[in-house]
């Protein structure tokens, strides 16, 4: 992934988050789950972006793996979502 690819993905996710809104309390359970996964994916992409800027390949690989797992399985397997969240820490999620 290049920096431009990451930026495009972040912008696309940000647009989707804006459509959902900022108040998860008013969302249905399905929308809240989708909102949480989108925020997690955006956080993983931001970590990829930081790693690219730092030139840290191992950090970039880990963040890319988190993004891939969240993209593929995040909404279907919420247990995996929570596992990835615990590996990264709470600072990026809320």
C-alpha positions as CSV (number, residue, x, y, z in Angstrom):
1,X,0.0,0.0,0.0
2,X,1.3,3.4,-0.9
3,X,0.6,6.6,1.0
4,X,-1.9,7.7,-1.7
5,X,-3.8,4.5,-1.5
6,X,-4.1,4.8,2.3
7,X,-5.2,8.4,2.0
8,X,-8.0,7.4,-0.5
9,X,-9.2,4.7,1.8
10,X,-9.2,7.0,4.8
11,X,-11.3,9.6,2.9
12,X,-13.7,6.9,1.7
13,X,-14.2,5.6,5.3
14,X,-14.5,9.1,6.6
15,X,-17.3,9.8,4.1
16,X,-19.1,6.7,5.1
17,X,-18.8,7.6,8.8
18,X,-20.3,11.0,8.1
19,X,-23.3,9.4,6.5
20,X,-23.8,7.3,9.6
21,X,-23.5,10.2,12.0
22,X,-21.8,10.9,15.3
23,X,-24.3,9.6,17.7
24,X,-24.2,5.8,18.1
25,X,-26.9,5.9,20.7
26,X,-29.5,6.8,18.0
27,X,-28.3,4.0,15.7
28,X,-29.7,0.5,15.4
29,X,-27.6,-2.3,16.7
30,X,-26.4,-3.2,13.1
31,X,-25.5,0.4,12.4
32,X,-23.5,0.7,15.6
33,X,-21.6,-2.4,14.8
34,X,-20.8,-1.1,11.3
35,X,-19.8,2.3,12.8
36,X,-17.4,0.6,15.3
37,X,-15.8,-1.5,12.6
38,X,-15.4,1.6,10.3
39,X,-13.7,3.5,13.1
40,X,-11.4,0.6,13.8
41,X,-10.5,0.3,10.1
42,X,-9.8,4.1,9.9
43,X,-7.6,3.8,13.0
44,X,-5.7,0.9,11.4
45,X,-5.2,2.9,8.3
46,X,-4.0,5.9,10.3
47,X,-1.4,3.6,11.9
48,X,-0.3,2.4,8.5
49,X,0.1,6.1,7.4
50,X,2.2,6.8,10.5
51,X,4.4,3.7,9.9
52,X,4.9,4.8,6.3
53,X,6.0,8.2,7.5
54,X,8.4,6.7,10.0
55,X,9.7,4.1,7.6
56,X,8.9,1.3,10.1
57,X,8.1,-1.7,8.0
58,X,7.2,-4.1,10.8
59,X,4.7,-1.5,12.2
60,X,3.3,-1.0,8.8
61,X,2.9,-4.7,8.3
62,X,1.1,-5.2,11.6
63,X,-1.3,-2.3,10.9
64,X,-2.0,-3.5,7.4
65,X,-2.8,-7.0,8.8
66,X,-5.2,-5.4,11.3
67,X,-6.9,-3.5,8.5
68,X,-7.2,-6.6,6.3
69,X,-8.7,-8.6,9.1
70,X,-11.1,-5.9,10.0
71,X,-12.1,-5.4,6.4
72,X,-12.6,-9.1,5.7
73,X,-14.0,-10.4,9.0
74,X,-14.8,-7.4,11.3
75,X,-18.5,-7.3,10.9
76,X,-19.0,-11.1,10.5
77,X,-16.9,-12.0,13.5
78,X,-17.2,-9.5,16.3
79,X,-15.0,-11.6,18.5
80,X,-12.1,-11.1,16.0
81,X,-12.9,-7.3,16.1
82,X,-12.5,-7.3,19.9
83,X,-9.3,-9.3,19.6
84,X,-7.7,-6.8,17.2
85,X,-8.9,-4.0,19.4
86,X,-7.3,-5.6,22.5
87,X,-4.0,-6.0,20.6
88,X,-3.8,-2.4,19.6
89,X,-5.2,-0.8,22.7
90,X,-8.0,1.6,23.5
91,X,-6.2,4.8,22.5
92,X,-7.1,4.4,18.8
93,X,-10.7,3.3,19.1
94,X,-12.6,5.9,21.1
